[in-house]
Amino acid sequence: MEHTHTAAGHESAHTDSSTKSIWRTFWILLCITLVEVGLAFLHLEYGFLPRVLLNAIFIGLTLVKAFYIVAEFMHLGHEIKNLIMTVLVPLLLFVWFIIAFLYEGDSWKNMRKDLRPGTPVEVQKVAPAEKHH
């Protein structure tokens, strides 16, 4: 009995595997999104978590979703570690870049507000130091 491989059979097996992987990713992303929406509704209704903690949870879940999207749809989940780092390190630097510029922009806005013409300048008078004999 001879076993032969055809291009169509190989492609069909790959398509089935790829389709299962995409559906698995879809269900994972759907579950994470439902958790996020549920937490938002619970917070609006009951306010059970501090806002800072809730935001940290949302950021963490968003990063998990981003990981699954990049791993599955950009095919980085099956690549070597060096290629993954080549993509992720510039991305992390870009995120740091955005955070740094938002922080500096807020600082600049506050500084301009304090230096606006007509703003009274507060001068603090300091008592002279005592002389020691």
N, C-alpha and C positions, 0 to 999 in steps of 0.2 A: 504494500500500500504506500503510495507516494504522497508526500505532503507538499503542496505548493502554496506559495504566497502570492497574492495579487495586490496590486496597488490599491484597488478599491477596498479590499478587506482591511488592509492596514489603515487606510484613511478613515474607514468607518469606526474602527476600534479607537483611534485617536480622537475622533469627533465625539464619541460617547463619553470618553474620559474627560475631555475638555468641557462638554456640556454639564456633566456631573459636578465638576469643579466650579463652574460658573454658578450653578444653582446652589451649591453649598455656600459659596461666597455671598450670594444674594440673601439666603436665609440668615446667615451670620450678621450681615449688615442690617437686615430688617429687624432682627432681635435687638441689636444695639440701639437702633433708632427708636424702637418702641420703649426701651428702658429710658432713654433720654426724654422722650415725650411724657412718659409716666412720671418721671421725677419732676419735670417742669409743672405738670398739673398738680401733683401732690404739694409742691412748694407753693404754688399760687393759692391752693385751697387751705392748706394747713400751716405752711411756713415751717416745716419740721426740721430743716437743715439751715445753718447759717449760709448766707449768700456766697461767701468766699469758698466754703467747702463745696457747695453745689457747682460753682464755676470750675473748681479744680476737677470735679468728677466729669463735668461736660468736656473739659479739655482732654482729659485722659481717654474718655470714650471716643472722642473725635480722632485722637491719635491712633487708637486701635482700628477705627474704620479706615483711616488713611493708609495704615499698614496693609490691611486686606486688599484695598483697591490697588495699591502700588504692587503688591506681591502677585495678585492674580491678573489684573488687566494690563499692567506694564511688564509682566512676566519676570519680575525681579526675584520672586520667591524661589526660583529654580536656578539662579545664577550663582557664580562663585562670590565669595565674600568680598574680594577686592573690587569687583564691579559694583556691588551693592554699596560699599563705602564711597566709591567714586560718585555715586548719585546722592547718597544721604548726607555726606559731610557738607557739600555746597548748599544743600537744602537747609540744614541746620544753621549754617552761617547766614543764610538769607533770612531765616526767622529771627535770629539774633539781631541782624541788621534792622529789621522792621521794628523790633521792640526797642532797640537803642534809639532809633530816630523818633519814635513816639515819645519816649521819655525825655529826650533832649528838646523836642518841639514843645512839650508841656512846660519844661523849664524856661525856654525862651519866651513863651507866651506870658508866663508869670513875671519874668524879668521886665518885659516891655510894659506890662500893666503897672509895675512899680515905678517905672521911669517915664511915664506919660507926662507931658507938659501940664502944669497946673496941679500936679499931685504934691501935697505937702511933704516936705522932706523931714523925717523924724531924726532929730539930732539928740543923741544920748550924751548927757553931761557926766563926765567921770570925775569923781572927787580926787584931788591930788593925793598922792601917796604920803603917808605919814613919815616924818623924818625920825630915824632912830639915832639915839645918841650913843 
